[in-house]
Each structure stands twice: as C-alpha cells, then as structure tokens.
Amino acid sequence: MANQKKYGNILKSGLLDDNPVLIQVIGICSTLAVTNLCMNSLVMGLALSFVTGCSSFLISLLRNVTPKHIRMMVQVFIIAFFVIIVDIFLRAYMPEMSKTLGPYVGLIITNCIIMGRAEAFAISNDPISSFIDGISSGLGYTLVLVSIAIIRELLGFGSIFGFRIMPQSFVPWTMMVMPPAAFFILPIIMWIANNHLKSEKGDAK
C-alpha cells in the first residue's frame, strides 16, 4: 500500500505538479518543433517516454557499480542505446513517421528531460521508482505536446489526428502551421497550468 501511494505521487509529480515542460521549463526545443500535427506529437512523446523510463531504470540499476568519474558517459551511452532502438522501430514499422520526425528522433538523446531525471532521481532511487518517474515525466511531456498540437492542427488544418472537425467553410489559420505559433500557445498553457497549481496550493492552505 505504501509503495502504491509512493508510485502514485511520482506519477502525479511528472504529469502535473513537476511537469518537465510546464513547471521545470525543459525540453522546450522539441516541444516547439514537432507540434504542428497531433500524431507527430504523440509519437514523439511516446518515444521520449520509452527512452526516459527505460534509461532511468537501467541507470538506477547500475548506480552502485558505475564509477563516479565516468557516470555521465555511462548515462549518455545508455540513453543513446534506447534512442537507437526507437529509431530502428520507427524506420521498420512507421517509415513515413520516421521521415516526418527526421532528425528529432536522434536528438532525443540531447533532451534535457532524460538526463535531468537520470541525475535528479535515478541515481539516488530504486529501479522501479526510477522507471515510473521516467515514464511519468515522459507522459507529462507528451501531454503538453499533444495539447499544443490539438490547437495548432485544429486551427491550421481544421482537423484533429487527421479527422476533419471544422466545416468545409472554415478558413485555416496559416500561422498555426508555422513554427512561431508554438511560441504563442506554449506560454499560454504554461500560464494556465501555473495559475491552476497556485490556486490548488492556496486552497490546500
């Protein structure tokens, strides 16, 4: 029961209370780059969740036998290993998506969220907790990506996940298809999320 509560708190932290994008403000580059379509955002988010969860688990598992002076090198190697797995999977089973996401899949290795969770959590916690922490941070990242993508795809293409939502008479907002649109939408979502968390803390007091 205690473990379930602990894991629940870790999951809630990654998704909401300590969301890597909304609260920690990391992983912003890819958040802005791949959010023009919902499917792109979902695949990118799930890929990062897989890499973050698995790398955190393995880093935690090896934390007591990894020499301190090469710790960072080992972490990067582990992260790169799982990124390669994701890249091979997309090339084999989702070739069009692999082409669409292009270099952003390879750049997962440089995403601050993964190394941040490794250093802030995995090196000082057990493997299961680290795995859940990594997955929750990845899902928190995915949640933000898809939220931005829903707005951009709806207003830029009139659809959500490729399904037409807007009437035929709808005139697409060209700006929403362009990268700068994310610069406007993300701060609004961050402002709403931070205000909501502040009001929750105020009510708790």
N, C-alpha and C positions, 0 to 999 in steps of 0.2 A: 504493500500500500504506500509506503514511504517513497519507494522507487518510482511508482506511478505518478505520484504528486511531483516528484523531482523532475521526471521527464516531461510532465505536462507544463511545468514552469519554464523549462528550457525551450520547449516548442513555442510557447506563448511569447517568450522573450524574442526569439528570432523572427517570428511573424509580425509582432506588433510593438511590444514595449521597447525593444532594442533593434528594430528593423535596420539592416545594414545600409539601406539607401535613405530612408526617411529620417532616421534618428542619427546614425553614425556618419551619414553622407559619404559613403564609399561605394565604389563600383559604378560611378556616375557615367563614365565614358560609354560603356556598352549599353547602359540604360538609355542613353540618348541616341545610340547608333542603330539599334535593331527594333525600334518600337513603331515602325510605320504600319506593320501588319501584325495581327494577333497571333497567327500561327508561328511566325518568326520568333516573336517574344516568348511564346510558350515553350518552344523547342529549346531556345537559348537558356531560358530559366531552368528547365528540367535538366539540361546538360550541366549547368553550373551546380545545381543541387546534387546531382550524382557525384560530380568531382569533389565538391566540398565535403559531402558526407563520407565518401569512401577514403579520401585523403586524410580527413580528421581522424577517422577510425584507425587507419594504419599508422599515422604519426603518433597517436596516443599509445598504440600497441607497442611501438618501438621506442617510446620516450626514455625508458630506463636504460636502454642499451646503445643509444645514439650519443656519441661523443659531442660535447658542447661546442667544440671549435668547428665542427662540420654540420651542426644541426640545420642551419639554413640551407645548405647544399642538399642535404638528405630530403628536406621538405620539398624543395623545388623539384627534385628528381621524382618523388612520389606523386606530386601534383601533375607533372608532365606525363607520367605513365598513364594516369586516368584520363587526361585530356586526349592522349593518343587513342585510347580505347573509344572515347566518344567520337573522335574524328573518323576512325575506321568504321564505326557503326553507321554514322550518317552517310558516309561515302557508299557503303554497301547496301543499306536499306532505304535511305532517303536522299538519293543523289541530287535531286532538284533543290532540296532544302540545304544540302551541303554547299551547293554552288551559290545559293542565295545568301547564306550567312558568311560564306567566303572566309576571310582571314579572322573573323571574330571568334570562331571556334578555337583556333590556335591561340588566340590572345587571352583565352580563359586562364591560362597559366599565369598571366600577369595581373589578374583581377585581385584587387586588394582584399576582397571579402574572404577568399580562400586562405591566403597567408595570414590574414588578420585572425581568423578563427583558429588556425593552427597555433599561432603564438599566444593568443589570449585565452584559449580554452583547452585545446587538445593536449598541449604539453604538460598540463597540470591536472587532467581529469581522466577518468577511466574510459576505455574504448567505446562502450555503449553510449554513455552520456555524450562523448565527443561526436559520435555518429549522428545522434539526434540533434545536437547543436549545429552540426554542419548542414544537415538536411533542412532544419528549420530556418537557418539563415538563407539557404538557397531558395526555399519556398517563399520567404519574405521578399527576396529579390525578385522572384518570379511574379509575385502578387503585384508589385509596383510596375514591372514591365508590362504585364497584361492590362493593368488599369490604364496606363498611358496609351497603349496600343488600341484599346477599345475606343477611346476618344478620337484618336488620330484616324483609325480606319473608318470609323462611322462617319466622321465629318469630311474625310479626304476621299473615301471611295463609296460611302453610303452602305457599307456592309460591316458585318462582324464575323470573323472567322470565315470569310468568303461568302457568307449568306447575305443576300440583299435585304436590307432593313428599310432604308429610305425609299420613298416613292420615286417613280421614274422622273418626276418633275424636279427632283432635288438637284441643286447645282453644287457639285463638290467644291470644297474649300482647298484650292491648290496648295495653300500654305501648309495645310496639315500633312501633306505628303512629304514636304521638305523637312530636313533635319532640324531647322530652327524651331519648329513647332514644339518639339520636346522641351526646349528651354523655357517655354511659357507654361506648359502643362505640369511638368515636374515640380516647380516651386509652389504651384497652387495646391497640388496633392500633399506636398510636404507641410505646407502651412495648415491645411485642414487636419492632417494627422497629428501634428504637434499641438494644435489647439485642443483637439479631442483628448489627447493624453493629459494635457494640463488640467482640463476640466474634470477628468476622471480622478486625478490625484487630489484636486481641490475637494471633490465630493467625498473622497476617502477620509480626508482630514475632518 
